[in-house]
Amino acid sequence: MKRLLVFFLAANLIALGFSLPAHAGGIAGTKCVSLGAKTISKAKTYTCIKIGTRLYWTLGSKTISVKPTPTPTATRSTSPTPTLTPSAAPSASPTPSTIIEKPVVDGLTIGNLLWADEFKGLFGSAIDSTKWVARNCHRVPANGGGACFDGEDQFYAPSAIKLDGSTSGVAVINTTRINGSKPSDAGICLSVSCHFVSGRFDTQGKALFQYGYIEARIKMPVGSGNHPAFWMLGNSINQVGWPLSGEMDITEIHSNDPFVSTAATHYSTSAIPNICCDNHFYTWAGLNMGVDLTLDYHSYAIAWLPNQVSYYVDGRKVSTTTPVDLGGYWHFNDKFFLILNNAVNTIFSGSSDNLQSSTMSIDWVRAYQLNGYGTVTTR
């Protein structure tokens, strides 16, 4: 009966034009080569199905059917079948249900879906302004702080961030070398000079997160000089400044070494507000994935609990940080907001001399309860 259910779900997904998200800790969403083939991974049976022109492994018994409803205002989801709100209607016809496969990660109990964006919408449309704010380059106290840094070679412009209009939904950050005047919506340059336009968006003032399993599926930009990141800043940044607010870098990629995903936890060595930067320290770790992370989508996640922060790529742990690992103040039991951006930073990611353009593609962002912890406050 379970095998029949797998084929039934797969057939409906294909008919609706959906692609399958990657299954953290398993092989669902990865490519297979023989239609109808079956394999067992971690005691689960996967079936090879066709979506469009490609073949993918799928695990039908772990899917959750989710129907679009208005964005909830509650700070915590308790329903066993959570709901998602599309960024925008992709067409005048009714939007089909979205199939979300709950991640499975060894050692973690991942619960209800609390918040998500699947980035569905018309081709070329803007990201959902009820969930995100597209930024220009600023520093504290304006616009979330830390948007641009010395040594970065880009302006940020909201027009550099667009939806791709696909059925599955993708947000694309376009990074381009300036050959003429910069876009009219580009902000200021906070370096000596800026030769690129790129994008940055965050949930500050829209959604605040406190604990949980927070994950994004991303295809990283190609080319030395790109500095893509999925990260979090403490919501107190405009009151206490950085680094006292805390910063959690879920992933950063050195694009001149795209096989390695890095993660970092930034903190202050004192509880004195609005002082930087001799008090700034951080823990750092990198994980060589054995594949070029710019060639396909991968999932990047934080498993965040009281007094513990862990980072993952495709269900593989990068590192864990606790208060005993820090020689300073633990900032990470407070509320944080999410950030996605691609900078151009030759110090971090090598020369940008040959970089003309690149794309950072975000398939989705999702936040779940973890071991019973996790809240999302929306405004």
N, C-alpha and C positions, 0 to 999 in steps of 0.2 A: 504493500500500500504506500509506503514512504517513497519508493522509487517511482510509482505512478504520479505521486504528488510532485516530485521533482520535475518530471517531464511536463506536467500540466502547468506549473509555474513558469518553467522555461519557455514553453510555447506562447503563453500570454505575454511574457516580457518581450519576446521577439516581435510579436504582433504589434505591441505598443511602441516598439523602437527603443526600449530601454537598454542601457549597458549595465553590467553588474559591477558594484563597487568591490574593491579588494577586501578580503577577509583577513583581518589582522590575526596572525598566529596560524593561519591555514593557507590554502592555495586558491580559494574562491576568488574569481576576478582575474586570475592569471591565465595566460594563454595555454591552450592545449592543441594537439595536432590531429586527433582522430575523433570525428563526430560520433557520439554515442558511447565513447569509451568511458570506463569507470576506473577510479583509483581510490585507494584508502590513504588518508593522511591524518595522523593523530587520532586514529580510531573513528574517523568520519568518512563516509562514502561520498565522493564527488563525481559528477557526471559532466562530460564534455558536450556543450551545446553551441549552436551557431547563433551569433547576434550580428546582423548585417552580413558582412563578408568575413568575419573573424570567428574563431573558436575560442571559448572560454570555459574554465572549470566553474561549476556552480554547486552550492550546497543548499538545497531547498528547505531543509528542516529548520534552518536558523533565520529565515526571513520574517520580517514584520510588515504587514500591509499598513500603509499610512495614507490618510486622505487629507487634502489641503483644508485647513480651517483658518479663521482669523488668528493673527499672532496673539498668544496668550499674554496677559498682564501679570499673572501670578509669578512669584519668584521661584516656585519649585513645582516640578511635575510629579504627580503621584499616579497618573493613569497608566495602566499596563500597556496600552497602545497609544503612544505619543502621536502628536500631530505636527505637520510642517506647513509653513506658508510659503508658496513660491515667491521669488523676487518680483515677478511680473508674469501675467498670462502670456504664454508663448504664441497663442493664436486665439481667435474668437471662439473656437470650439472648447468644450469642457476639458480641463486638465486631468489626465488619468492619474490613478493612484501611484504613489512613489513606493518602491520596495526598498526598505532599509534593512541591511543585514547587520545585526548587532555584532560588534567586534568580540573576539574571543582571544584572550591573552593569558598565558600561563601565570598562575598565582594571583590573578585579579578577578574580582566579581563585579562585572560591569552591568549596571542596572538600567533604569528608565532613561530614555532620551529626554533631555531637558531643553535643548535649543539646537537649531540647525539652520543652515542656509545651503540649498542645493544649487543656487545660482541659475535658476531657470528664468528665461525671458527672451524677448525679441533680440535678434542679432543687432549688435551695436548699441544696445540700450545700457543705461547705467545700472550699477549695483543697487540693491534695495536700500533706500535711504532710511527706512525704519529700523534697519539693523546695523548699518555701517555709515561712517563718515569718510569721504575721500579727502586727503590732506594736501596742503602745500608744505614747503619747508619752513618749520618754525621750531622754537625751543620753549622750554617752560618759561612763564606759566601758560603760554598759548598753545592750543591744538595738541594737547596730549604730551608735549615735551619730547625731546629726543628724536624728532622726525628726521633731521639731517645733522650730519656731524662734519667737523673739519676733515678734509681729505676725501670726502665724497664728491663725485663729479656729476651730480644730476640735480636738475630741478624736479619737483614733483608737480604733476598736473592731474586733476580729476579726469580729464579727457583721455588719459593714458590707460584708464581702467574701463573695460567693456565686457558685456556678456557675449558669448559666442553664438547664442541662438540655437544650440544643439538640443536634442530631446533630453539628453542626460543633464545638460546645464553645466557651463564652465564660465568662471570669471577669468579674464586674461589681463595681465599687466604687460603692456607693450613698452619696451625700452628702446629708444631710438636716438641715434646721434643727430644733433642739430645741424642742419645744412641750410642756414638762413635764420629767420627769426624764430623765437620760441613760441609755443602756443599761448594764446591770450589768457588762458586760465592757469598758466604756470606760475608758481610762487617765486620767491627770491632764492638766490644761490648763497649758501652759507659757507662755501669754500672760496679759495682765491678765484677760481673760475669754474664753470660748469659747462660741459660739452654734450650732455645727454638730457633727455626728458624721460621720466619714469613715473611709477605710481606707488602710492601707499594708502591703505585704508585700515580703519580700526573701529572698535565697538564702543569707544569712550562716549559716555552720555546716552548710549543705546542699550547696551547689555553688559552687566558686570558678573563675573564668575568667581565663585568661591568653592574650591575643591571639585573633584570629579575627574573623569577621563575625557580629555578634549583632544580632538583629532582632526586633521585636515589631509585630504588627498591631493597631492601636488605633483605636477611635472615641472622640474626645475629648468631655468633658462640655460641655453647653450652659449658658451664662449667665455674665455678668460676676461676678468674684470667685473662680471656680474656678481652681486652679493645679495642673493635672495634670503629671506628670513620669514619664519612664522614664530611669533614671540608674544610676550605679555608684559605689561607694565602695571605697577600698583596704582589703584585709583587715587591714592593720596598724593600723587606726584605734583599736582598743582598747589598743594598745601605744604608738603615737607620737602619737595625737590627730589632729585636723583643724586645719589643712589639709595637714599633712605627709603624711597618708595618701593624698592625692589624691582628686579627684572628677571624674567624667566625666558630664556631663548630655547624654544622647543626644537628648532632646527635652524642652522645656518650652513650654507654650502660655500666652500672655497671653490669657485668655478674653474680654477686652474688645477683642481684635484677633485673632480666631481664624483669620485667613488666613495668619499667620506662624508657622512653627516655629523655635524658637530652640535653640541648642546652646552649651554652655560647657565649658571645661576649667579646673578650679580647682587651684591649686598654692601651695606655700609658697616664700617667697624665701630660706629658710634650711633647713638640715638639722637644726635643733634641735628635738627632740620636745616635744610637749605645751605648745606656746606658740601662742596665738591672740589677737588677730586682725590686728595690724598687719603681720604677715608674709604675709597672704592676698592673692593676686592671681588674676586669671582672664582668659582670652581668651573672647570672645563673638561669635556671629554669628547672624543671622536670615535665613530664606529665605521670601519671600512665594510661596506655592504657587498663588495665583490662585483658590483655592476655600476655602470655609469648612470647616475641618478637623473641625468638630463634626457635619457632615451625613452623613459616611460613614467607613468604615475606611480608614486609610492605614498604610503600613509605615514604621517609624522604625528606623534602624540605625546601628551603629558599625562601621567598618572599622579594626581595631586591629592594628598591627604594631609590632615593635621600633622605638622612637624615632619613631613616627608614629601619630596618631589622626585619623581623618576621620569626619564625621557625614553621614548621608544621610536623605532623605525620599522615598519612592517611587522610589528609585534616583537621585535628584538630589542632588548633593553640596551640603552646607551650608557646610562649612569643613574645613580640614586644619590641624593643629597639630603642630609638631616642636620639639625642644629649642631650636633657634635662635630660635623665636618667643617663648620664655619668658625672663623676666628672673629666673629662680629655679631651683628644684630640680625635676628631671624625675622624677616619681613613677611613671611609667606603663609600666614594664617589669615590674611586680609583679602579684600576684593581686588580683582585685577581685570583689565580689559585686554582683548585680543588685537593683534596687529599682523598684517600681511604686507610685505613690500619687497621691491627689488631696487637696491642701490647699485651704483657703479663705484667701486672702491678698489683701487689698484693695490693699496696696502694689504687688504684682506684677501683679494682674489686674483692678483696678478695683473699684468698689463692689459689695458683696454685699447691698445693701438689698432688692433684688427677688428674691434667690435663695432659693428654698424647698427645692428638691431637684434633684439631677442624677445622672447615671450616667456612669462611665468604663468602657468595655467593652474587654476585652483578648481578642482572638481566639486568639492563640498567641504564644509566645516561643520562638525557635530560635537555636542557636549552631552555626556551621560553622567548619571550617578556612578560612584565608585565605592564599593564596600559600604554602601549605605550613606555616603557623603556626597554632597554636591547641590549647590543652589545657583540659579541664574536670576538676577534682578534685571527686569526690562523696564524701559521708560517710554 
